[in-house]
């Protein structure tokens, strides 16, 4: 009898482990008002923040205007450079905020269609394509500002920017020297 009790006690944790092995990483997200976006993502979209959309530029030596403005003193920006960074940042926000709002609305519509059980293949395709177009426009709004910002900084400022942002990988400096327009 003691052996049977010990065996059953030992099996208890094994069956509990089996339950957690199948647990979804999405468990706990069910109460979110908008399942596909976290509260932080919604706030970032509405505020026009980058959310990593411009990493291809940022990590390859194309500084973003928002971060250039944050580092303006350390980068020793000229008044023209500072004005350009401000103008780029304002233009980016003016473009990104409405796109972020639009993306949140489309994600909410998709959510509502699934929640109501009224979605069909054609509507699904329309919604996903619309969301894709908005995401592409949002990414472009951020990336194009990185492209323009880089053209208004010196190679030394770009190197300093990378150092100040903590980017230490090799290779980007060579690209900067080869393609930078002073």
C-alpha positions in Angstrom: 0.0 0.0 0.0 2.8 2.4 0.9 4.5 1.6 -2.5 1.2 2.4 -4.3 0.8 5.7 -2.5 4.4 6.6 -3.2 4.0 5.7 -6.9 0.8 7.8 -7.2 2.5 10.8 -5.4 5.4 10.6 -7.8 3.1 10.5 -10.8 1.2 13.7 -9.7 3.9 16.1 -10.8 4.4 14.2 -14.1 0.7 14.8 -15.1 0.9 18.4 -14.0 4.0 18.8 -16.2 2.1 17.4 -19.1 -0.6 20.1 -18.7 1.9 22.9 -18.7 3.8 21.5 -21.6 0.7 22.1 -23.8 0.0 25.6 -22.4 0.0 28.3 -25.0 2.3 31.3 -24.8 -0.9 33.3 -25.5 -2.6 32.0 -22.3 -3.8 35.0 -20.3 -4.2 37.3 -23.3 -7.9 36.4 -23.7 -9.2 39.3 -21.7 -7.2 41.9 -23.7 -9.6 44.3 -25.5 -7.6 43.9 -28.7 -6.1 40.4 -28.8 -3.6 41.1 -31.6 -2.0 44.2 -29.9 -0.8 44.8 -26.4 -1.8 48.0 -24.5 1.8 49.1 -25.0 1.7 48.4 -28.8 -1.5 50.4 -29.1 0.0 53.3 -27.2 3.1 53.2 -29.3 1.1 53.1 -32.5 -1.1 56.1 -31.4 2.0 58.1 -30.3 3.8 57.5 -33.6 6.7 55.6 -32.0 9.0 53.4 -34.1 8.4 50.0 -32.3 11.4 48.6 -34.1 10.0 49.3 -37.6 13.2 51.0 -38.6 15.8 48.5 -37.2 17.1 47.8 -40.7 18.2 51.5 -40.9 19.0 52.1 -37.2 21.4 49.1 -36.9 23.1 49.8 -40.2 24.3 53.4 -39.5 21.2 55.4 -40.4 20.2 57.3 -37.3 16.7 58.1 -36.5 15.7 61.7 -36.0 14.0 61.1 -32.6 17.2 59.6 -31.2 19.4 62.3 -32.9 17.3 64.9 -31.1 17.8 63.0 -27.8 21.6 63.1 -28.4 21.8 66.5 -29.9 24.3 67.9 -27.4 26.5 64.9 -27.4 26.5 64.9 -31.2 27.3 68.6 -31.3 24.6 69.3 -33.9 24.7 72.5 -35.9 21.6 74.7 -35.8 20.8 73.5 -39.3 21.2 69.9 -38.4 19.0 70.4 -35.3 16.3 72.1 -37.4 16.4 69.3 -39.9 16.1 66.6 -37.2 13.2 68.5 -35.7 11.4 68.8 -39.1 12.0 65.2 -39.9 10.7 64.1 -36.5 7.6 66.3 -36.7 6.9 65.0 -40.3 7.3 61.4 -39.2 4.9 61.9 -36.2 2.4 63.7 -38.5 2.4 60.7 -40.8 2.9 57.9 -38.3 0.2 58.8 -35.8 -2.8 58.7 -38.2 -1.4 55.4 -39.7 -1.1 54.0 -36.2 -4.7 55.0 -35.4 -5.8 53.4 -38.7 -3.9 50.2 -37.9 -5.5 50.0 -34.5 -9.0 50.5 -36.1 -8.4 47.8 -38.7 -7.1 45.3 -36.1 -10.1 46.1 -33.9 -12.4 45.4 -36.9 -10.7 42.1 -37.6 -11.0 41.2 -34.0 -14.7 42.1 -34.0 -15.3 40.0 -37.1 -13.7 36.9 -35.5 -15.4 37.5 -32.1 -18.9 37.8 -33.8 -18.3 34.7 -36.0 -19.3 36.7 -39.1 -16.0 36.7 -40.9 -15.6 34.9 -44.2 -12.7 34.3 -46.5 -13.2 37.4 -48.7 -13.6 39.7 -45.7 -10.6 38.1 -44.1 -8.4 38.7 -47.2 -9.6 42.3 -47.4 -8.8 43.1 -43.8 -5.4 41.4 -43.8 -4.4 43.2 -47.0 -5.5 46.5 -45.6 -3.6 45.9 -42.4 -0.5 44.9 -44.5 -0.7 48.1 -46.5 -1.0 50.2 -43.4 1.9 48.5 -41.7 4.0 49.0 -44.9 3.2 52.7 -45.0 4.0 53.0 -41.3 7.3 51.3 -41.7 8.1 53.5 -44.7 7.2 56.6 -42.7 9.9 55.7 -40.2 12.6 54.3 -42.5 12.5 57.3 -44.9 13.3 59.7 -42.0 16.3 57.6 -41.1 17.5 57.8 -44.7 17.1 61.6 -44.7 18.6 62.1 -41.3 21.8 60.2 -42.2 22.4 62.6 -45.2 22.5 65.5 -42.7 25.1 64.1 -40.3 28.9 63.8 -40.6 30.6 60.4 -40.5 32.0 61.4 -37.1 28.5 62.1 -35.8 27.2 58.8 -37.1 30.0 57.0 -35.4 29.4 58.9 -32.2 25.6 58.1 -32.5 26.3 54.4 -32.8 28.7 54.5 -29.8 26.2 56.4 -27.7 23.3 54.1 -28.6 25.5 51.1 -27.6 26.0 49.6 -31.1 29.4 48.0 -31.2 29.2 45.6 -34.2 31.8 46.0 -36.9 31.0 46.6 -40.5 28.6 49.5 -40.3 31.5 52.0 -40.0 32.9 50.9 -43.3 29.5 51.3 -45.0 29.2 54.8 -43.5 32.6 55.9 -44.9 31.9 54.5 -48.3 28.4 55.9 -48.7 28.2 59.0 -46.5 27.5 62.3 -48.2 29.1 65.0 -46.0 
